[in-house]
Structures are given as structure tokens and as C-alpha cells.
Amino acid sequence: MAKQERNLNHVYSEQYFGYHGPRTWMERIWRDALGAEFPDELEQYGYVTRHDLAELKARLVLQKGAHLLDVGGGRGGPGLWMAAETGVRLTGIDVVDAAVEFASGT
């Protein structure tokens, strides 16, 4: 069987999501750029702000017990936040196994 080439972004993502140590340099940059809007408790990899999360919550009008699908959700930060805030059931999928494992707490 021929060796399958791997997308460099996927390789990077596996390393990033598989790392469970401190991410101080990136978090510092995002926190500095976004100030109080940065939801650092999400352990996210992205630029979503508290305002963005509140806007999504208002637009989605999710009811407790509903089902939310997070496609390409990485470590699950925003989806996990939305589930905690609204009481929905969350299913997250991503192409990086380490990200899904992190999001699910395994």
C-alpha cells in the first residue's frame, strides 16, 4: 500500500490539539488583542469573543434538550460553552482525533 501524504495543516493540528501544556504565548496575544472579550475559560483555538458567543446564542434560540452539531469544532470551546449555557446536547466532530479527545475530556 502506498504511503498516504498528510496535509501539513492536519499534522500541525494534531500536534496543537494533542498538546495539553500551557499555551501562554498565543493566549497572551489573543487576550491582549481582545481584552475582556476573550473567553479564556474555553481553552479555544480561535478568535471568538464573548460578544460573538452571546450573539450566536441569541440567534440560535436553542432550547434545553435540543441537539447542537459542532462540525470542525476542534477542542470544542464555543460548542461546549453553548451547551453549558443553554442545556443543549452537543455532538462535535473534527478531522483531528486529538481535538475530539480533548473536547470530550478523554
Beta strands, then each sheet from edge to edge (+ up, - down):
strand 1: 67-71
strand 2: 89-93
sheet 1: 1+ 2+
end
